[in-house]
């Protein structure tokens, strides 16, 4: 019954900013990691940033210093503030929720994706 809904994608100029949001609903285990992935045409899906319910954030090297991930545990939401956007950031961005029962027993849930296009 877990569902993720993303919003905030769009078209921006290089150097611009965009904020993505994701709301999770349903029965969500308290021990989880929320994150953002992206996939550009012809490329594999890659992790952009992640943030556990109680722990340290993780960023891809390509976005460090430009993107900031945050979450609200009470509301089961996660956001990605994207600054200094580059054309290389153009991709479909997916919200991800990974619930953790044990180290090896994890379940992934995905949003429908939102398009981010950085172009002049």
C-alpha positions, -999 to 999 in steps of 0.1 A, spaced: 0 0 0 30 23 0 28 50 -26 52 78 -35 42 109 -54 68 134 -68 63 169 -78 84 200 -87 100 190 -120 102 214 -149 123 234 -173 150 257 -159 180 275 -173 216 266 -165 225 280 -131 189 280 -120 172 262 -91 145 237 -86 130 220 -56 116 185 -59 92 171 -33 79 136 -26 52 124 -3 50 88 9 18 73 21 7 39 34 22 16 60 58 27 62 84 11 85 101 36 107 135 22 98 139 34 62 159 54 37 144 79 13 163 91 -17 163 105 -52 175 87 -83 177 100 -118 178 85 -152 188 103 -184 181 89 -219 204 61 -227 219 59 -192 214 38 -162 195 50 -132 219 65 -106 216 76 -70 215 113 -66 211 116 -28 196 96 1 188 103 37 179 76 63 153 82 89 180 86 115 215 90 100 238 107 76 230 120 42 246 106 10 253 125 -22 266 116 -56 299 133 -62 284 151 -92 259 170 -71 278 176 -39 277 213 -29 248 220 -53 220 197 -41 205 193 -6 183 165 5 160 168 35 131 149 50 103 152 75 99 119 93 65 129 108 51 137 74 70 110 54 82 135 29 115 141 12 127 170 -8 156 178 -30 168 213 -34 187 216 -66 209 247 -71 234 257 -98 217 233 -122 237 221 -152 225 206 -185 240 173 -173 214 173 -146 187 168 -171 169 135 -164 138 119 -150 140 121 -112 125 93 -91 117 93 -55 127 61 -36 117 47 -3 136 16 10 122 0 41 146 -20 62 136 -50 83 171 -65 84 203 -57 66 193 -81 38 156 -78 39 147 -45 23 119 -34 1 120 -6 -25 92 16 -35 93 41 -63 75 72 -75 63 77 -110 91 101 -118 93 138 -126 111 154 -156 139 179 -149 152 197 -180 181 222 -178 185 241 -210 189 275 -225 
